[in-house]
Amino acid sequence: MANPWRDYVFTDRLGVYGGGGNGGGGYRLAAAEPIVAGSSTAAEFAWQAGCGVTYRFGSQITLDLGYRFFYLGTASTPLLLGDGSPAGDYTSATSVSEILLSVRIYEPFRRFYR
């Protein structure tokens, strides 16, 4: 997945960022119940977008609060009964919403190498 992200700094301490990207992804879709079963793999177009705010505490530490949405498409697999007869399809849509609070530490071991 290719993702361009851009930081914008408003003051010495406060900034925002945003970005996103697209590409491909995949997963295995499986249903294994006592009455029906089925499995397949999905290869789908994927995309994501996000934004956030940053607050710099010093030269090496920044607090980051961000949001990201990720979408991996819809896939389905046929289901079969125990005797092999069809029992419909199992459909899955995959998307993720994340809120992340993180601490960015810039080059914490810089003083140990030259």
C-alpha positions as CSV (number, residue, x, y, z in Angstrom):
1,M,0.0,0.0,0.0
2,A,1.4,3.4,-1.0
3,N,0.7,6.1,1.6
4,P,1.6,9.8,1.3
5,W,1.3,11.7,4.6
6,R,1.9,15.4,5.2
7,D,2.7,17.3,8.4
8,Y,1.8,21.0,8.9
9,V,3.4,22.9,11.8
10,F,1.5,25.9,13.1
11,T,3.8,26.9,16.0
12,D,7.0,25.6,17.6
13,R,4.9,23.0,19.4
14,L,1.5,22.5,17.6
15,G,1.0,20.7,14.3
16,V,-1.5,18.6,12.3
17,Y,-1.1,15.9,9.8
18,G,-3.2,14.1,7.2
19,G,-2.9,11.5,4.5
20,G,-3.9,8.2,3.1
21,G,-3.3,5.8,0.4
22,N,-4.4,2.7,-1.6
23,G,-3.2,-0.6,-2.6
24,G,-4.1,-4.2,-2.2
25,G,-4.7,-6.6,0.6
26,G,-6.2,-9.9,1.4
27,Y,-7.5,-12.2,4.1
28,R,-8.9,-15.7,4.6
29,L,-12.6,-16.0,5.1
30,A,-13.8,-19.2,6.8
31,A,-17.0,-20.5,8.4
32,A,-16.9,-23.7,10.3
33,E,-20.2,-24.4,12.1
34,P,-21.7,-27.8,13.0
35,I,-24.2,-27.6,10.2
36,V,-22.5,-25.5,7.5
37,A,-18.9,-24.9,6.4
38,G,-16.9,-23.0,3.8
39,S,-13.7,-21.1,3.3
40,S,-12.0,-19.0,0.6
41,T,-9.3,-16.3,0.3
42,A,-10.0,-12.7,-0.7
43,A,-7.7,-10.3,-2.6
44,E,-9.2,-6.9,-2.6
45,F,-8.5,-3.2,-3.3
46,A,-7.7,-1.5,0.0
47,W,-7.5,2.2,1.0
48,Q,-7.0,4.3,4.1
49,A,-7.2,7.9,5.2
50,G,-6.3,9.6,8.4
51,C,-5.5,12.8,10.3
52,G,-4.2,13.9,13.6
53,V,-2.7,16.6,15.8
54,T,0.7,16.7,17.4
55,Y,2.1,18.6,20.3
56,R,5.9,18.8,20.8
57,F,7.2,18.7,24.4
58,G,10.9,19.1,23.6
59,S,13.4,18.4,20.9
60,Q,12.9,14.6,21.1
61,I,9.3,14.0,22.3
62,T,6.0,14.7,20.6
63,L,2.5,13.6,21.7
64,D,0.4,12.4,18.7
65,L,-3.4,11.9,18.7
66,G,-4.7,10.6,15.4
67,Y,-7.6,8.9,13.6
68,R,-7.4,6.4,10.8
69,F,-10.0,4.6,8.7
70,F,-9.0,1.5,6.7
71,Y,-11.2,-0.4,4.2
72,L,-10.4,-3.8,2.7
73,G,-13.6,-4.5,0.7
74,T,-16.2,-7.2,0.7
75,A,-15.8,-10.9,0.0
76,S,-18.0,-13.9,0.2
77,T,-17.6,-17.7,0.3
78,P,-20.1,-20.4,-0.6
79,L,-21.4,-22.5,2.3
80,L,-22.1,-26.2,2.1
81,L,-24.1,-28.5,4.3
82,G,-22.6,-31.6,5.7
83,D,-23.9,-33.7,2.8
84,G,-22.3,-31.3,0.3
85,S,-25.4,-29.4,-0.8
86,P,-25.3,-25.6,-1.1
87,A,-26.4,-23.6,1.9
88,G,-26.0,-20.0,0.6
89,D,-23.1,-17.6,0.9
90,Y,-21.2,-16.1,3.8
91,T,-20.3,-12.4,3.1
92,S,-17.8,-10.3,5.0
93,A,-17.0,-6.6,4.8
94,T,-13.8,-5.4,6.4
95,S,-13.2,-1.9,7.6
96,V,-11.4,-0.5,10.7
97,S,-11.6,2.8,12.5
98,E,-8.7,3.6,14.9
99,I,-8.1,6.4,17.4
100,L,-4.4,6.2,18.5
101,L,-2.6,8.1,21.2
102,S,1.1,7.8,20.8
103,V,4.4,9.3,21.9
104,R,7.0,9.9,19.2
105,I,10.6,9.7,20.4
106,Y,13.1,11.1,18.0
107,E,16.6,9.4,18.0
108,P,16.6,8.4,21.7
109,F,20.0,6.6,21.3
110,R,21.8,9.4,19.4
111,R,24.3,10.1,22.1
112,F,25.5,6.4,22.1
113,Y,26.8,6.4,18.5
114,R,28.9,8.8,16.4
